[in-house]
Amino acid sequence: MYVREFRALLLFYFSYIFFVTFSRSLLPTYFLKEGFSFKEIVASGGIIFLAQLICLFIFKKPSLLIAWRFSLIAWLIFILLVVRLENHLQFYLAMIANGISIFLFFIVYNVIHFDYTPQNRRGESTAVMVAFGPIISIIAPFAAGILAQIKFSLVWLVSGIVFIFCYYLTFLQKDFSYEYSIKKALSYVAATRIYVFLEGIWEAMVFAVIPVYTLFFINTPLNYGIFASYLALLGAISSFILGKFTDKIQKRAVFLYPVTVIMAVVTYLFPFATESLNLWIILTGAISFLLPIFWNLTIAMVVDTHQDLKLAMPGREVFLSSGRTLGILIAFISFSLEKSPQIIFLVLGSVLLLFPIALYWNTRIKKHYQYL
């Protein structure tokens, strides 16, 4: 699996994830210090995913080198916009640049990663891709927190250095391009779109609710960085648990039943943790441990079910971004109506519980689809 091109690809992926993770890991504390409210910080995530969704309908002929270079530039623009926030418009423009960057990177990466992967090793390959985030996040937030204690501008300085390294690595990549039709892509992923959409809604939990709600307990850069590193460590431990194992038995979807049910139950328990830091640490740790396994399984489900990834990945991204945008909208409403939001946990827990129900309905009752 690890041919020369794939190794160069993984090196770039590793550096990009470090660049993004390091520069954004302390942003909730930074935005809070700059005077933004909890609900405004939550809303920023919705703008990011909405920007991604719009990009999917505009850029339908992505080229690897062009996409990745502009992705890095867009993220650099994001950093430059947040370095010194003067007004809300600047804040929202930064979020749009953030969304464009992530879109331009992953619309190509998700296709080429599995192009380099043999059919019988896709579980392991997915585990590698999913694991990089938690592994990097063990170090990056803690390092950023230490630098921020000295001076926050050091975080931006290191981010600039990493940007230069990432941009250099694009010259080591083999160019790749493809064209897709949104209409065909949406139709092509009919077998998995409901699961991807539900996944996206629930992911408001990890992209908005947990990062922002943690500010009720922890709001200094160093302590927040330590907390993020703790969550990442648990994610890294679980990242490779199912990779090789599910490649051997080729029954990945079976594991989605217990994983989603357990994650839904844990989500339901969060209202009990809103007044207890210790319980909050335990429950967020449980989610962080299960999350890489969940992502491993859901990505593998799409890859195993749909052979033409040039159509499957854009289709997946449309439903995933739509779900994430809706989920964060629900979170925003919850943070707007409640001083100490709790309803959001019940809503997101119920959404995730629909995942195994839909899976059972489609495979056992209606027998529309069969998944590996």
C-alpha positions as CSV (number, residue, x, y, z in Angstrom):
1,M,0.0,0.0,0.0
2,Y,2.7,2.5,0.9
3,V,4.2,3.2,-2.5
4,R,6.4,6.2,-3.0
5,E,3.5,8.4,-4.2
6,F,1.4,7.4,-1.3
7,R,4.1,8.2,1.2
8,A,4.5,11.6,-0.3
9,L,0.7,12.0,-0.1
10,L,0.6,11.0,3.6
11,L,3.5,13.4,4.4
12,F,1.6,16.3,2.9
13,Y,-1.6,15.1,4.7
14,F,0.2,15.0,8.0
15,S,1.7,18.5,7.5
16,Y,-1.6,20.0,6.4
17,I,-3.5,18.5,9.4
18,F,-0.8,19.8,11.7
19,F,-1.0,23.2,10.1
20,V,-4.8,23.4,10.5
21,T,-4.9,21.8,14.0
22,F,-2.1,23.9,15.5
23,S,-3.5,27.2,14.2
24,R,-7.1,26.6,15.2
25,S,-6.8,24.5,18.4
26,L,-7.0,27.5,20.8
27,L,-9.5,29.6,18.7
28,P,-12.5,29.1,21.1
29,T,-10.5,30.7,23.9
30,Y,-9.1,33.3,21.6
31,F,-12.5,34.3,20.3
32,L,-13.9,34.4,23.8
33,K,-11.1,36.7,24.8
34,E,-11.8,38.9,21.8
35,G,-15.4,39.4,23.1
36,F,-17.4,37.0,21.0
37,S,-20.3,35.2,22.6
38,F,-20.8,31.5,22.9
39,K,-23.5,31.4,20.3
40,E,-21.4,33.5,17.9
41,I,-18.6,31.0,18.2
42,V,-21.1,28.2,17.6
43,A,-22.4,30.0,14.5
44,S,-18.9,30.3,13.1
45,G,-18.9,26.5,12.5
46,G,-22.2,26.7,10.6
47,I,-20.6,29.4,8.3
48,I,-17.6,27.1,7.7
49,F,-19.7,24.2,6.6
50,L,-22.1,26.3,4.6
51,A,-19.1,27.7,2.7
52,Q,-18.0,24.1,2.0
53,L,-21.5,23.2,0.7
54,I,-21.6,26.2,-1.6
55,C,-18.1,25.4,-3.0
56,L,-19.3,21.9,-3.9
57,F,-21.8,23.4,-6.3
58,I,-19.3,25.8,-7.8
59,F,-16.0,23.9,-8.2
60,K,-16.9,20.8,-10.1
61,K,-13.6,20.1,-11.8
62,P,-11.0,20.0,-9.1
63,S,-7.3,19.7,-9.8
64,L,-5.1,18.4,-7.0
65,L,-2.2,20.9,-7.2
66,I,-4.4,23.9,-7.8
67,A,-6.9,22.9,-5.1
68,W,-4.2,22.2,-2.5
69,R,-2.2,25.4,-3.1
70,F,-5.3,27.5,-3.0
71,S,-6.4,25.6,0.1
72,L,-3.2,26.6,1.9
73,I,-3.6,30.2,0.8
74,A,-7.2,30.3,1.9
75,W,-6.1,29.0,5.4
76,L,-3.4,31.6,5.5
77,I,-6.0,34.3,4.7
78,F,-8.1,32.8,7.5
79,I,-5.2,33.2,10.0
80,L,-4.4,36.8,8.8
81,L,-8.1,37.7,9.3
82,V,-8.3,36.4,12.9
83,V,-4.9,37.6,14.0
84,R,-6.4,41.0,14.8
85,L,-10.2,40.9,14.8
86,E,-11.7,44.3,14.4
87,N,-15.4,43.5,13.7
88,H,-17.9,40.8,13.1
89,L,-17.7,41.0,9.3
90,Q,-14.0,40.2,9.5
91,F,-14.8,37.3,11.8
92,Y,-17.4,35.8,9.3
93,L,-15.1,36.4,6.3
94,A,-12.4,34.4,8.2
95,M,-14.9,31.5,8.6
96,I,-15.7,31.5,4.9
97,A,-12.0,31.3,4.1
98,N,-11.7,28.4,6.6
99,G,-14.6,26.6,4.8
100,I,-13.1,27.1,1.4
101,S,-9.7,25.8,2.5
102,I,-11.1,22.6,4.0
103,F,-13.3,22.0,0.9
104,L,-10.4,22.5,-1.5
105,F,-8.2,20.1,0.4
106,F,-10.6,17.2,1.0
107,I,-12.5,17.2,-2.3
108,V,-9.4,15.9,-3.9
109,Y,-7.7,14.1,-1.0
110,N,-10.6,11.7,-0.2
111,V,-10.5,10.5,-3.8
112,I,-6.8,10.1,-4.3
113,H,-6.2,8.5,-0.9
114,F,-8.3,5.5,-1.8
115,D,-7.0,5.4,-5.4
116,Y,-3.6,4.5,-3.9
117,T,-5.2,1.9,-1.6
118,P,-5.7,-1.8,-2.5
119,Q,-9.3,-3.0,-2.2
120,N,-8.4,-5.5,0.6
121,R,-6.7,-2.9,2.8
122,R,-9.2,-0.1,2.8
123,G,-10.0,-0.5,6.5
124,E,-6.4,-0.1,7.4
125,S,-6.0,2.8,5.0
126,T,-9.1,4.5,6.5
127,A,-7.6,4.0,10.0
128,V,-4.4,5.7,8.9
129,M,-6.3,8.7,7.5
130,V,-8.6,9.0,10.5
131,A,-5.7,8.5,13.0
132,F,-3.6,11.4,11.9
133,G,-5.9,14.0,13.4
134,P,-5.9,12.5,16.9
135,I,-2.2,11.8,16.8
136,I,-1.3,15.3,15.8
137,S,-3.8,16.8,18.2
138,I,-2.0,15.2,21.1
139,I,0.9,17.5,20.5
140,A,-0.4,20.5,18.6
141,P,-2.9,22.0,21.1
142,F,-0.5,21.6,24.0
143,A,2.3,23.2,22.1
144,A,0.1,26.0,21.0
145,G,-1.1,26.5,24.6
146,I,2.5,26.9,25.8
147,L,3.3,29.4,23.1
148,A,0.1,31.3,23.8
149,Q,1.0,31.6,27.5
150,I,4.2,33.4,26.3
151,K,2.6,35.4,23.6
152,F,-0.3,34.5,21.3
153,S,1.5,36.0,18.3
154,L,4.0,33.1,18.5
155,V,1.1,30.7,17.5
156,W,0.6,32.7,14.3
157,L,4.4,32.8,13.7
158,V,4.8,29.0,13.9
159,S,1.6,28.6,11.8
160,G,3.3,30.7,9.1
161,I,6.4,28.6,9.1
162,V,4.3,25.4,8.8
163,F,2.5,27.0,5.9
164,I,5.7,27.4,4.0
165,F,6.6,23.8,4.6
166,C,3.2,22.6,3.5
167,Y,3.3,24.7,0.3
168,Y,6.7,23.2,-0.6
169,L,5.3,19.7,-0.2
170,T,2.7,20.3,-2.9
171,F,5.5,20.3,-5.4
172,L,6.3,16.7,-4.5
173,Q,2.7,15.5,-5.4
174,K,1.6,13.9,-8.6
175,D,-1.1,16.1,-10.2
176,F,-4.6,14.7,-10.4
177,S,-7.9,16.0,-11.6
178,Y,-11.5,14.9,-12.3
179,E,-14.9,16.3,-13.1
180,Y,-18.2,15.5,-11.4
181,S,-21.9,16.3,-11.8
182,I,-23.7,17.3,-8.6
183,K,-26.9,15.7,-9.9
184,K,-25.2,12.4,-10.6
185,A,-23.2,12.5,-7.4
186,L,-26.3,13.0,-5.3
187,S,-28.1,10.1,-7.0
188,Y,-25.0,7.8,-6.9
189,V,-24.8,7.9,-3.1
190,A,-28.5,6.9,-2.6
191,A,-27.4,3.8,-0.6
192,T,-25.5,5.8,2.1
193,R,-26.7,9.4,2.0
194,I,-29.2,9.0,4.9
195,Y,-26.3,7.8,7.2
196,V,-23.9,10.5,6.0
197,F,-26.6,13.2,6.6
198,L,-27.4,11.9,10.2
199,E,-23.7,11.7,10.9
200,G,-23.3,15.3,9.8
201,I,-26.0,16.5,12.1
202,W,-24.6,14.7,15.1
203,E,-21.1,16.0,14.4
204,A,-22.2,19.4,15.6
205,M,-21.4,17.8,18.9
206,V,-17.7,17.5,18.2
207,F,-17.3,20.6,16.0
208,A,-19.3,23.1,18.0
209,V,-21.0,21.9,21.2
210,I,-18.1,20.3,23.0
211,P,-15.5,22.9,22.0
212,V,-17.7,25.8,23.0
213,Y,-19.3,24.3,26.1
214,T,-15.9,23.4,27.5
215,L,-15.3,27.1,27.8
216,F,-17.8,27.1,30.7
217,F,-15.2,25.0,32.6
218,I,-11.9,25.9,30.9
219,N,-11.1,29.2,29.2
220,T,-7.3,29.7,29.5
221,P,-5.2,28.8,26.4
222,L,-2.8,26.4,28.2
223,N,-5.5,24.5,30.1
224,Y,-7.7,24.3,27.0
225,G,-4.8,23.0,25.0
226,I,-4.1,20.3,27.7
227,F,-7.8,19.3,27.6
228,A,-7.8,19.1,23.7
229,S,-4.6,17.0,23.9
230,Y,-6.3,14.6,26.4
231,L,-9.2,14.1,24.0
232,A,-6.8,13.5,21.1
233,L,-4.8,10.9,23.1
234,L,-8.0,8.9,23.6
235,G,-8.8,9.2,20.0
236,A,-5.3,8.1,19.0
237,I,-5.5,5.0,21.2
238,S,-8.7,3.8,19.5
239,S,-7.8,4.8,15.9
240,F,-6.3,1.5,14.8
241,I,-8.5,-0.8,16.7
242,L,-10.8,-1.7,13.8
243,G,-8.6,-1.0,10.8
244,K,-6.9,-4.4,10.1
245,F,-9.5,-6.3,12.0
246,T,-12.4,-5.3,9.8
247,D,-10.2,-5.8,6.7
248,K,-10.0,-9.4,7.7
249,I,-13.7,-10.1,8.3
250,Q,-15.1,-7.6,5.7
251,K,-18.2,-6.9,7.8
252,R,-17.6,-3.3,8.8
253,A,-21.2,-2.2,8.9
254,V,-22.0,-4.7,11.7
255,F,-19.9,-2.6,14.1
256,L,-21.9,0.5,13.4
257,Y,-24.8,-0.8,15.5
258,P,-23.0,-1.0,18.9
259,V,-20.8,2.1,18.2
260,T,-23.7,4.4,17.3
261,V,-25.9,3.2,20.1
262,I,-23.2,3.7,22.7
263,M,-22.3,7.1,21.3
264,A,-26.0,8.1,21.4
265,V,-26.3,7.0,25.0
266,V,-23.2,8.9,26.0
267,T,-24.6,12.0,24.2
268,Y,-27.9,11.6,26.2
269,L,-25.8,11.7,29.5
270,F,-24.2,15.1,28.8
271,P,-26.9,17.1,30.5
272,F,-25.8,15.5,33.8
273,A,-22.2,16.8,33.1
274,T,-23.1,20.4,32.6
275,E,-22.4,21.2,36.3
276,S,-19.5,18.8,36.8
277,L,-16.1,19.2,35.2
278,N,-15.1,15.6,36.2
279,L,-18.1,14.1,34.5
280,W,-17.6,16.4,31.5
281,I,-14.0,15.1,31.2
282,I,-15.2,11.5,31.3
283,L,-18.0,11.9,28.8
284,T,-16.0,13.9,26.3
285,G,-13.2,11.4,26.7
286,A,-15.7,8.6,25.8
287,I,-16.8,10.4,22.7
288,S,-13.2,11.1,21.7
289,F,-12.4,7.4,22.1
290,L,-15.3,6.2,20.0
291,L,-15.2,9.0,17.3
292,P,-12.2,7.7,15.2
293,I,-13.8,4.2,15.2
294,F,-17.1,5.8,14.1
295,W,-15.4,7.8,11.3
296,N,-13.4,4.8,10.2
297,L,-16.6,2.8,9.8
298,T,-18.7,5.5,8.1
299,I,-16.0,6.4,5.6
300,A,-15.3,2.7,4.9
301,M,-19.0,2.2,4.4
302,V,-19.1,4.8,1.6
303,V,-15.9,3.5,0.0
304,D,-17.0,-0.1,0.1
305,T,-20.5,0.6,-1.2
306,H,-19.6,3.0,-4.1
307,Q,-16.8,2.0,-6.5
308,D,-16.7,5.3,-8.4
309,L,-15.2,7.6,-5.7
310,K,-15.1,10.6,-8.1
311,L,-18.9,10.6,-7.8
312,A,-19.2,9.2,-4.3
313,M,-17.0,11.6,-2.5
314,P,-18.6,14.8,-3.8
315,G,-22.0,13.3,-3.1
316,R,-20.9,12.3,0.4
317,E,-19.6,15.8,1.1
318,V,-22.9,17.5,0.0
319,F,-24.9,15.4,2.5
320,L,-22.2,15.6,5.2
321,S,-21.9,19.4,4.9
322,S,-25.7,19.8,4.8
323,G,-26.0,17.7,8.0
324,R,-23.3,19.6,9.8
325,T,-24.8,23.0,8.9
326,L,-28.2,21.9,10.1
327,G,-26.7,20.4,13.3
328,I,-24.9,23.6,14.1
329,L,-28.0,25.6,13.4
330,I,-29.8,23.5,16.0
331,A,-26.9,24.1,18.4
332,F,-27.0,27.8,17.8
333,I,-30.7,27.9,18.6
334,S,-30.1,25.9,21.8
335,F,-27.3,28.3,22.9
336,S,-29.5,31.2,22.1
337,L,-32.5,30.0,24.1
338,E,-30.7,28.4,27.1
339,K,-28.2,30.0,29.4
340,S,-26.8,26.5,30.1
341,P,-27.8,24.5,26.9
342,Q,-29.0,21.0,27.6
343,I,-31.7,20.3,24.9
344,I,-29.1,20.1,22.2
345,F,-27.6,16.9,23.8
346,L,-31.1,15.2,23.7
347,V,-31.7,16.3,20.1
348,L,-28.2,15.1,18.9
349,G,-28.5,11.9,20.8
350,S,-31.8,11.1,19.2
351,V,-30.4,12.0,15.7
352,L,-27.6,9.5,16.2
353,L,-29.9,6.9,17.4
354,L,-31.7,7.1,14.1
355,F,-28.5,5.8,12.4
356,P,-28.7,2.2,13.6
357,I,-32.5,2.3,13.1
358,A,-32.2,3.3,9.5
359,L,-29.4,0.8,9.0
360,Y,-31.6,-2.0,10.3
361,W,-34.6,-0.8,8.3
362,N,-32.8,-0.7,5.0
363,T,-30.9,-4.0,5.5
364,R,-33.2,-6.2,7.5
365,I,-36.7,-5.0,6.9
366,K,-36.8,-3.4,3.4
367,K,-33.7,-5.2,2.3
368,H,-32.9,-2.4,-0.1
369,Y,-29.1,-2.5,0.5
370,Q,-26.4,-4.7,1.9
371,Y,-23.2,-3.1,3.3
372,L,-19.9,-4.7,4.0
